[in-house]
């Protein structure tokens, strides 16, 4: 009988810790994959539905500019909607309290000057998120890859 109680306790602990770990999992989203951003234009990611996630509030964006001599400014846009995040009627805004994720990322940015760096940011509470990458130099395009990690 004692073994059954011990086994029951261990099973409860196992399944509880597994569920807890799943809630704190890091969820990677490749949002740009070798995307060309022409001079003075903005590219937006597909919408990311945050409503079904239970994020701890940690957001990190790994950016890699692989070619071009332009400059990237990256920011986030949010929407609180009852519609699906990819519905064309959904309006996304950059909150007035938001700060840019990065303002001047180039092919030589990052600790190794190779165009790779990671930026953490804290978006306001919302059900839908988009990442917007703009080329701000006005003359040359950039090619970038970006992965958003959410925990």
C-alpha positions in Angstrom: 0.0 0.0 0.0 2.8 2.3 0.8 4.4 1.8 -2.6 1.1 2.8 -4.3 1.0 6.1 -2.3 4.6 6.8 -3.2 3.9 6.0 -6.9 0.8 8.2 -6.9 2.7 11.1 -5.4 5.5 10.7 -7.9 3.1 10.5 -10.8 1.3 13.7 -9.6 4.6 15.5 -9.3 5.7 14.3 -12.7 2.6 15.4 -14.5 2.5 18.7 -12.6 6.1 19.5 -13.4 5.6 18.6 -17.1 2.6 20.9 -17.4 4.5 23.7 -15.6 7.5 23.2 -17.9 5.2 23.4 -21.0 3.8 26.7 -19.7 7.3 28.1 -19.4 8.5 26.7 -22.7 10.4 29.0 -25.1 8.3 29.3 -28.2 10.4 30.3 -31.3 8.8 31.9 -34.3 10.7 32.5 -37.5 9.1 35.8 -38.6 11.4 36.9 -41.4 13.4 34.4 -43.5 15.9 36.1 -45.8 13.3 38.9 -46.3 14.4 41.8 -48.5 13.4 45.2 -47.2 13.8 47.8 -49.9 15.1 51.3 -49.2 12.6 53.4 -47.2 10.0 50.6 -47.0 8.6 48.5 -44.2 7.9 44.7 -44.1 5.6 43.3 -41.5 5.6 39.7 -40.1 2.5 37.5 -40.1 0.4 38.1 -37.1 1.3 36.1 -33.9 -1.7 35.1 -31.8 -0.7 35.6 -28.2 -4.2 34.9 -26.8 -3.7 31.1 -26.5 -0.2 31.4 -25.0 0.6 31.8 -21.4 3.7 33.8 -21.7 5.8 34.8 -18.7 6.3 38.1 -20.4 9.7 37.5 -22.0 10.2 38.5 -25.6 13.5 38.3 -27.5 14.2 38.9 -31.2 17.3 37.5 -32.9 18.1 39.6 -35.9 20.5 38.7 -38.7 21.1 41.1 -41.5 22.9 39.0 -44.1 23.3 41.5 -47.0 22.8 45.1 -48.1 24.2 48.3 -46.8 20.9 49.7 -45.4 19.8 50.3 -41.8 17.0 48.4 -40.1 14.6 49.8 -37.5 12.5 47.1 -35.9 9.4 47.7 -33.8 6.3 45.8 -32.7 2.6 46.4 -33.4 -0.2 45.2 -31.3 -4.0 44.6 -31.5 -6.6 43.7 -28.9 -9.3 42.1 -30.8 -12.0 39.4 -30.6 -11.3 38.6 -34.3 -8.6 36.2 -35.4 -5.3 38.0 -35.6 -4.9 37.4 -39.3 -8.4 38.8 -40.1 -7.9 41.8 -42.6 -10.2 43.9 -40.4 -7.8 43.8 -37.5 -6.1 47.1 -36.9 -2.5 47.0 -35.5 -0.9 50.0 -33.8 2.4 50.8 -32.3 1.5 51.9 -28.8 2.5 55.4 -27.8 4.3 53.9 -24.8 6.3 51.5 -27.0 10.0 51.7 -27.6 11.7 50.4 -30.7 13.2 47.0 -30.5 16.3 48.3 -32.3 16.8 51.5 -34.2 19.9 51.0 -36.3 20.8 47.4 -37.1 23.1 46.8 -40.0 25.2 44.1 -41.7 28.0 45.0 -39.2 25.9 45.1 -36.0 26.3 42.7 -33.1 29.0 41.7 -30.8 31.0 40.0 -33.6 30.2 42.7 -36.2 28.6 40.0 -38.4 25.0 41.4 -38.5 23.8 39.0 -35.7 22.4 40.3 -32.5 19.6 39.6 -30.0 17.2 42.2 -28.5 14.8 41.8 -25.6 11.7 43.9 -25.4 8.5 44.2 -23.3 5.4 44.7 -25.3 2.2 45.8 -23.6 -0.5 43.2 -23.0 -2.3 42.3 -26.2 -3.9 39.4 -28.0 -2.1 39.9 -31.3 1.5 40.9 -32.2 3.3 41.8 -35.5 6.9 42.8 -35.9 7.7 45.6 -38.4 11.1 46.0 -40.0 11.8 49.3 -41.8 14.8 50.3 -43.8 15.6 53.8 -42.6 18.8 54.7 -44.5 16.7 55.6 -47.5 19.2 54.5 -50.2 20.0 50.7 -49.9 18.0 47.6 -49.2 18.8 45.0 -46.5 18.1 41.2 -46.3 17.2 40.0 -42.9 16.2 36.9 -41.0 14.6 37.3 -37.6 13.4 34.8 -35.0 11.1 35.8 -32.2 11.3 33.9 -28.9 8.5 34.1 -26.4 8.4 32.7 -22.9 
